[in-house]
Amino acid sequence: MPEYTLSTFTTAGAQAFNPTGVLTDVANTLGLSQAIVIPPNASLIVTSGQCGFKENTDSFPADINEEVMLAFANAERTLKEAGVADGWKQVYQLTTYAPSLDDEWLAAVQAAKEKHLGLNRPAWTGVTVPSLYGGARLEMTIYAFVPAAGGRASSERL
């Protein structure tokens, strides 16, 4: 049986795993988990691509930091509307799309991650693409879960 490290992500019974060695090192560096196991009978939620639209418009801020923060805030609103009461705490997988992964983009995403995800470490895949809708610099597809009735949900951010 392979060796692994169980991460601290256990919200509502989900468990994160990182194989020992370089994969744990990468997970720790990037603040993600290599694999997530969702509890039985949980409801799964998938969002469409979430972007940093300004309120009541389909335009994006000029500032990358503001755009990324809006994308994370818009995503949380979408999750809560879909019944994910704990928002980002219940996210187990995230795919981000960006035309560039330059230092400015990475710093903006890191700041938003720290603010919205806390210690939650979902599985995370980042993809560069030639362009995004309307010139967006970030789009995210988010996978979350709601525990089955009677399931344990944490009230603290991991």
N, C-alpha and C positions, 0 to 999 in steps of 0.2 A: 504494500500500500504506500502511495507517495506521501511524503511529509508535506504539511501545510501549516499555515498560521491562521487562526481564526481572528478576524478583525473585530473591532468594537461595534460595528454596525449590527445591532440586534433589534431595531425598532419593530415592534409588533411581531417579534419572532423571526424576522428575516435574519439570515446569517451571511457574513462575508468571509471569503476564503482567499488566501494568497499563498501559493506554493513557496516553500523556503528558497532562499537564494536570490538570484537577480530579479525574479518577478516580484518578490516582496520589496526589494530595494526600489524598483520602479514604482510600485504602488505607493510606497511611502513618499517618494520624491514628488509624484504627481497628485497625491491625495485622492487616490481611487482604490477600488478593490478589483481583483482579477476575476472573481466569480461571486454571485449572489444567489442564495437559495431562498425562495419565497415560501412562507408558510402555506400549508394546505388550505384549500377553500377560500383563499383571498381573492378579492375582485381586482383584476388588472386594468389599469388605465393607461392609454397611449395618447399623447397629444400630437397634433399636426405640428408643423414647423413654427416655433415661437420666435418672434423677432422683437426688436426694441422700438416699436412704433410709439410715436408721441400720442398722448391721449387725444381721442376724437379726430384722428387724422391717420393717413397712411404714409406719413413722412418720418424720417429718422433724424435724430439730433446730429449736429456736426461733430460733437465731441464723442469719441469712442467710449470713454468711461460712462457717460450718460446713456448712450445707446445700449451698452451691455447691461447696466443696472436696470434699465427699462425692460430689456428682454427677460431678465430673471424675475422681475416684478410681474410682468405680464404673464409669464409662465405660471407663477404662483397663483395668480387670480384664476387662470384657466383650470389649474389643478383643483382649487377649492370649489369652483363652480361644478366640476365633475364629481364632487363628493370626497375629495382627498382633504379631509379636515386639517391634517397636520402639514399640508403643503409639501415643501422640500424634504421634510423628515421622512416621508414615505417614498421618496424617489429611489429606485434601485438601479436604474440604467439611464444613461444620458448620452446622446449623440449630438455633437456640435459640428456645425459646418461654417467654414470661413474662407474668404478669398485669400487671406494671408494670416499666417501665425507669427507675425512679427512681435517684437518685445512689447510694444504698446498694447497690442491685442491681448497677449498673454497676461500682462499686468492687470488689465481691465477685467479679464475673466477671473483671475485669481482673487481680486478684490470682491467681485460679485459672489464667487464661490464661498469665500470666508463669511460674507454677510448672510447669505441665504442658506447655505448647506451646513454651516458650523462644522461639526466633526463627522457628519454623514459622508460616507465614502462610497458612492455608487460605482458600479462598473461604468466606464466612460470611454467613448471612442471619439476622437477628433479627426475630421476630414477636411482637407482643403478642396475647394471647388472654384471654377473660373469666375462665377458670379452668383449673387443671391437676389431674390425678389427686391425690386426697387432700389438696389444699391446697398442693401443691408450688409453689415460686416459680421453679423452673427445670426445664425438660425439654429434652433435646438429642437430635437425630438426627445420627448421625455417619457419615461416608463415609470409608473408608480403603482402602488397597491394599497388597498384598503383591507385590513384584516377581516376575517370572517366574523360574524356576530359572535360576541363573547371573546374575540381575540384580544390579546394584550397590546395596547398602544401606549407608547412612551409619551409623556408630557414634556420631556426635556429634549433639547436639541443635542444630538450626538456629535 
